[in-house]
Amino acid sequence: MAWSLVSVGMVGLLIGLRYRVSALIAATLLTVIAGFGAMWFLELPGQRRLMWTLFLVIALQGGYMLGLVLTMLWHANSR
């Protein structure tokens, strides 16, 4: 479960470095669908499914924000 958080966070970081909000929205939708599907497959109760899916979305968006900050710092230093 922890590796899924790390993986989704890294995907968010890569999206933040390269793409913009439209890609983040699509990735968030895919994360919610895949999160619910995986947690359903693992037969977790509904509340835990929702909690882990929320953690995945937070990791994705946090990685995206970190990617944006790194991109802004990189462009600021190149001027």
C-alpha positions in Angstrom: 0.0 0.0 0.0 2.8 2.4 0.8 4.4 1.8 -2.6 1.2 2.8 -4.3 1.4 6.2 -2.5 5.0 6.6 -3.6 4.3 5.6 -7.2 1.3 7.9 -7.5 3.3 10.8 -5.9 6.1 10.2 -8.5 3.5 10.3 -11.3 2.2 13.6 -9.9 5.8 14.9 -9.8 6.3 14.0 -13.4 3.0 15.6 -14.5 4.0 18.8 -12.6 7.3 18.9 -14.3 6.0 18.4 -17.8 2.2 18.9 -18.2 -0.4 21.2 -16.7 -3.8 21.1 -15.0 -5.7 19.2 -17.7 -3.3 16.3 -17.4 -3.7 16.4 -13.6 -7.5 16.3 -13.8 -7.3 13.2 -16.1 -4.8 11.6 -13.8 -6.9 12.3 -10.7 -9.9 10.6 -12.4 -7.8 7.6 -13.3 -6.4 7.5 -9.7 -9.9 7.5 -8.2 -11.1 4.7 -10.6 -8.0 2.6 -10.1 -8.0 3.2 -6.4 -11.6 2.1 -5.9 -11.0 -0.8 -8.2 -7.9 -2.0 -6.4 -9.4 -1.6 -3.0 -12.6 -3.5 -4.1 -10.4 -6.3 -5.4 -8.6 -6.5 -2.1 -12.1 -6.6 -0.4 -11.5 -3.7 1.9 -14.6 -2.2 3.7 -16.1 0.9 2.1 -14.7 3.4 4.6 -11.1 2.1 4.2 -11.6 2.2 0.4 -12.5 5.8 0.5 -9.7 6.6 2.9 -7.0 5.0 0.7 -8.3 6.5 -2.5 -8.2 9.9 -0.8 -4.6 9.3 0.3 -3.7 8.4 -3.3 -5.3 11.6 -4.6 -3.5 13.7 -2.0 -0.2 12.0 -2.9 -0.9 12.7 -6.6 -1.7 16.3 -6.1 1.1 16.9 -3.6 3.6 15.4 -6.2 2.1 17.7 -8.8 2.6 20.8 -6.6 6.2 19.8 -5.9 6.8 19.4 -9.7 5.4 22.8 -10.3 7.6 24.3 -7.6 10.7 22.6 -9.1 9.8 23.8 -12.6 9.4 27.4 -11.4 12.7 27.3 -9.6 14.4 25.8 -12.6 13.0 28.5 -14.9 13.9 31.2 -12.4 17.5 30.1 -12.2 17.9 29.9 -16.0 17.1 33.5 -16.5 
